[in-house]
Amino acid sequence: DATLAKRQQVVNHLLDYIYDHLHYTDLKGIAGTFSPEADTSIYTDDGAAAHVLMEELRDGRLLEQHHWFSLFNTRQREEAIMLFEVLIHCKSWVCFVKNAAYFREHMNEGEFVYALYVAVIHTDLGHGIVLPPLYEVTPHLFTNSEVINKAYSAKMTQTPGKFNMDFTGTKKNKEQRVAYFGEDIGMNIHHVTWHMDFPFWWKDSYGYHLDRKGELFFWVHHQLTARFDSERLSNWLDVVDELHWEDVIHEGFAPHTSYKFGGEFPARPDNVHFEDVDGVARVRDMVILESRIRDAIAHGYIIDHSGNKIDIKNEHGIDTLGDIIESSVYSPNVQYYGALHNTAHIMLGRQGDPHGKFDMPPGVMEHFETATRDPSFFRLHKYMDNIFKEHKDTLPPYTKEDIAFPGVVLDSVTIDGELKTYFDTFEFSLVNAVDQSDKVADVAISADVHRLNHQEFSYNIDVSNNNGGKVLGTIRIFLCPVKDSNGVTFTWEEGHWHCIEMDKFYKSLAPGINHIVRKSTDSSVTVPDRPSFNILKSKTDRAVSSHSKLDLHKFERSCGIPNRLLLPKGKARGMDFALFVGVTNGDEAKTVDDPEELGATHAQCGIHGEKYPDKKPMGYPVDRSVPDNRVFLESPNIKRVYVKVFHDEHHDEHQ
Ligand code: CUO
C-alpha cells in the first residue's frame, strides 16, 4: 500500500500543470539523468520502442509542444502510440516513471496525457492507481470559452473566482434542452475513458486480447443513443433521427469551446450539405462503405482480407460487425470495409472547413472528450445503431425456450423510494486551464456546472426457486420508455431498442423464496464521481507521509455511466417507463468462478484483460426484435412493471 501511494503520487505530479514546463523542475528528480536507451534490459522488447521514439525525437520530427492534439490525426496518434509502446514494454515501475517524466518534457502535452492514461489503464504496473478526472487535467475540452476567459482574468488580477458554466446556445435551439446530457462532464469522461479502455488501434501483442471489443463498441454507443433518446422524450423532443450522407446535416452547432493552443473549435450552421473532405474521404466513399456493410448483413457473412467467408448470422456476428464498422485493428478486412465510424467522425469534424482553406483546428467530433457536445454525434451514432439493428433483425427472435430458467419464478418487483431526478451544482477546479508562471501565484478558480442527478432507490425482487438445490441467477434490469413524443405507445418491436440497461448482476438463489434488495448505487453500469484532483493529491500525500492506506479502490475505473445519470430526467408530473426485469440462468452465462463478487462497471466495460463476464449477447434478452410479446408475458422468469420517473424542477431552489 505504501508503494501504491508513492506510485499514485508520481502520477499526480506527472499530470499536474500539464502545459507548464516550469513545474517540470518538480519532476527533474524523477527523470534525473535517465536516458531511455541507456539500458535496454529494462524493457520487454529490448528497447525497440524506446529506440523508435528517441530517433523521432533526435530527428526533430515530433509534434511541437503547445499545439493541439487529436487522436484522429494519423501522425499525432502514431506519436502518442510510440510513447504508449515505450511505457507498456517497461518491466518495472522505475522504467515506467522515468520514461514518463523524460517524455513529458520532450513531447506534445496532449500526446503525453493520452499515452500516459492508456498506459496506466493497461499496464499491470498501474494496478490501483486512480487517474485524476480529465476535466481537471485538460479543462479546455470540458468547459466553454466564456468560463476559460473568466479564469484567465481571475488569474491575471489575482482574484479567486467561481464561474457558472452554462449549456451551449440559447432556448431558441431546442437541442439545448438536452445539452445537459451531451455536455455532462462525467458522461464525457465515461466516453473518452471507454475509448481508452478499448482503443481502436489496440494490438493483442500489448499483452492481451480485448474480449468482445466490437460488440462492446456497439453496446456502449447503443446505450448512449438509447439514453439520449429517453432524455429527449423527457424534454418533449422526438427521438434522434439518423444522419445520412445524402441528406443535409440538420443541426448546426456552435461549440463555444477553445483549444488551450490553437484557437476556437470550428462551428457549423444548420442544414449544410455534406462536403467531401480533402485528404480524408469523399461523401461517395462513405456511401460505398455503407453499402458493402449492409450487403454483408444481407448475405449473413463478411469476406475477410484473404477472401474467406466469416459467418455473421449468429450471436457472435455483432462482435465482428463492430470491429468492421468502428473500425479497429481487429477488423478482418479494413481494406474492403474501411473505417466507417472513425472516418465519419473526421468528416463531421471538418464540415466547417472541408477544404482546409481557413486553417481551422479539428472540430469537436475529432475528440472523444468533446464529441457528444455536437448533436450530429447522436445522429451519426443513430445511423450506425440502425445498421447494427439491421443485423440483429436478421437473427431469429428468442423463443420461450431460449429464455426459460426452469423452476425459477420471478414473483414480484417493486421499487423502494421514488424515482426522482433533479439538477445538482458541482464545482471543479480550473487551475490547470490557465498559464502558470513563477511570477503570478495560483488563485482558486473553478467552474460550477449543473448536472442531472437522482435520489437513491432500490429494487425489491422476489424470486422463487422451486428446484431442489441452489441455482445461480443473472438479474438483468432495463428501463424502457413507453411512448414516443406524440404520446403514441411504442410497439414492443420498436420499444425494445429504446431500453436502457440499468443493472446486471449474479445472485445465488436458495431453494424457496429469495428476497433480493439491490441498491441503485450498486449498479454495474455506473461509476461514482471521481475524487477531485486536489482531494486525490492531498489523500495521496497524507498516505505517503503517514505510510497509511490509500483507500481509493472504488475509483479505479472511470469507464461507466456516471451514477447520477442512471435515471433519465423524466417529467415533473411523472413519465411512464416499463421496468423490465429478467432472471436467467447464471451458470450458463458466467465466465468467472465467483460472479457474485464482480464489482465495478463490468456491464459496459468488461474486466481488464479478461473475458466479458456474461456469455449472453449484450442487451440480452431485449437485444432482438420480438414480434410476439407473449414470449415475455408468459415467461415466469421475466417481469415488466410500469413505473414513473419524476423530475423535481425546484430542487435547486430548495437548497
Ligand atoms: Cu465513441 Cu463515435 O465512438 O464516439
Residues whose N, C-alpha, C, O or C-beta is under 5 A from the ligand:
A	BS01	CUO	none
